[in-house]
């Protein structure tokens, strides 16, 4: 079987969604979040700090800064375990990111953006107060269909969510 050529569609998918959904200038992508460790901060140069944060820090796929709330978005084109956990983590880290101190008092909405149909994960997201947005532009099917079925369907897509 021939190797599939790498195609980075994540940024295109995310930017398209943001561009058609939110006003210009209200969103940022690949946003570093969190407070740098005081213990490490003093030991490193500025260049080293940037490198360490890039490798060991956290980056939300997107943040939307509206007048009345902040939206943190995690994009999941193919099923990636941990996307819901990442959103919860990003909310905690947002509230430690000094750059956004003036927004800490505003509501924070967590959004999982996906073209997939994954009812199990959607119910789970609901349990954690995470909103799921299914954005499915026509072009995404070509990309998803380049993967075996097990990769383009949401995991647990055949499993019923447990009754509460």
C-alpha positions in Angstrom: 0.0 0.0 0.0 1.4 3.4 -1.0 2.1 5.9 1.7 -0.4 8.7 1.9 1.1 12.1 1.3 0.8 14.3 4.3 -1.9 17.0 3.9 -2.2 19.7 6.6 -6.0 20.4 6.4 -6.4 21.3 10.1 -5.4 25.0 9.8 -7.4 25.4 6.6 -10.5 23.8 8.1 -10.2 25.9 11.3 -9.5 29.2 9.6 -12.4 28.7 7.2 -14.8 28.0 10.1 -13.5 31.0 12.0 -13.7 33.3 9.0 -17.4 32.4 8.2 -18.5 32.4 11.8 -16.9 35.3 13.7 -16.1 38.9 12.9 -12.6 39.7 11.6 -10.1 40.5 14.3 -11.9 38.6 17.0 -10.0 35.3 16.7 -6.5 34.0 17.1 -5.1 30.6 16.3 -2.4 28.4 17.9 -2.7 30.4 21.2 -0.2 29.6 23.9 -1.8 29.4 27.3 -0.5 29.1 30.8 1.9 30.7 33.2 5.5 29.9 32.8 7.0 28.0 35.7 8.7 30.5 38.0 11.4 28.0 38.8 12.4 27.7 35.1 11.8 31.3 34.2 14.8 32.6 36.0 17.2 30.0 34.6 16.4 30.6 30.9 17.1 33.3 28.3 14.1 34.8 26.5 14.9 32.7 23.4 15.1 29.5 25.6 11.8 30.4 27.2 10.0 30.7 23.9 11.5 27.3 22.8 10.5 25.6 26.0 6.9 27.0 25.9 6.6 25.9 22.3 7.6 22.3 23.1 6.3 21.9 26.7 3.5 24.5 26.8 -0.1 24.3 25.8 -1.6 25.8 22.6 -5.3 26.1 22.0 -6.3 25.7 18.4 -8.2 29.0 18.5 -9.5 31.6 20.9 -12.4 34.0 20.0 -12.5 37.2 21.9 -16.0 38.6 21.9 -17.3 41.5 23.9 -19.3 39.4 26.3 -17.4 36.1 26.3 -14.3 34.1 25.3 -14.6 31.0 23.2 -11.8 28.4 23.3 -11.9 26.0 20.3 -10.3 22.6 19.8 -10.5 21.2 16.3 -10.9 17.5 15.7 -11.0 16.5 12.0 -10.2 12.8 12.6 -10.9 11.2 16.0 -8.2 12.2 18.4 -8.6 11.0 21.9 -8.0 13.7 24.4 -9.7 16.6 22.6 -12.3 17.1 25.4 -9.6 16.9 28.0 -7.5 19.5 26.1 -10.5 21.9 26.2 -10.8 21.5 30.0 -7.1 22.0 30.4 -7.1 25.1 28.2 -9.8 26.8 30.2 -7.7 26.3 33.4 -4.6 27.6 31.6 -6.5 30.6 30.1 -7.3 31.7 33.6 -3.5 31.8 34.3 -2.4 33.5 31.1 -1.5 37.1 32.0 -2.1 38.4 28.5 -5.9 37.7 29.1 -6.2 38.9 32.6 -8.8 41.5 31.6 -11.0 38.7 30.3 -10.8 36.3 33.3 -14.1 37.6 34.6 -16.0 36.9 31.3 -17.8 33.6 30.6 -15.6 31.0 28.8 -17.3 28.8 26.3 -15.5 25.6 25.3 -16.1 24.3 21.7 -15.2 21.1 20.0 -15.2 21.7 16.3 -15.5 18.6 14.1 -16.9 17.2 10.8 -17.4 13.8 12.4 -20.5 12.2 13.7 -19.5 10.9 17.1 -22.7 10.8 19.3 -20.9 9.1 22.2 -18.3 11.9 22.4 -21.0 14.6 21.9 -22.9 13.3 24.9 -19.6 13.2 26.9 -18.8 16.7 25.9 -22.2 17.8 27.1 -21.5 16.3 30.5 -18.5 18.6 30.8 -20.2 21.7 29.5 -18.5 21.6 26.1 -20.4 22.7 23.0 -19.9 20.6 19.9 -20.0 22.3 16.5 -20.2 20.0 13.5 -18.8 21.9 10.6 -18.7 19.9 7.4 -17.6 21.7 4.3 -18.0 19.7 1.1 -14.2 19.5 0.5 -13.5 17.7 3.8 -15.0 14.5 2.5 -12.1 14.1 0.0 -9.7 14.3 2.9 -11.6 12.0 5.2 -12.2 9.4 2.5 -8.4 9.1 2.0 -8.3 7.3 5.3 -9.5 3.8 6.2 -13.0 3.9 7.6 -11.8 3.3 11.2 -10.0 6.6 11.1 -12.7 8.8 9.6 -15.5 7.7 11.9 -15.7 8.8 15.4 -14.5 6.2 17.9 -17.3 4.5 19.8 -19.7 5.6 17.0 -21.4 2.2 17.3 -21.7 2.3 21.1 -24.7 3.7 23.0 -23.9 6.3 25.7 -24.6 4.9 29.2 -27.9 6.0 30.7 -27.4 8.3 33.7 
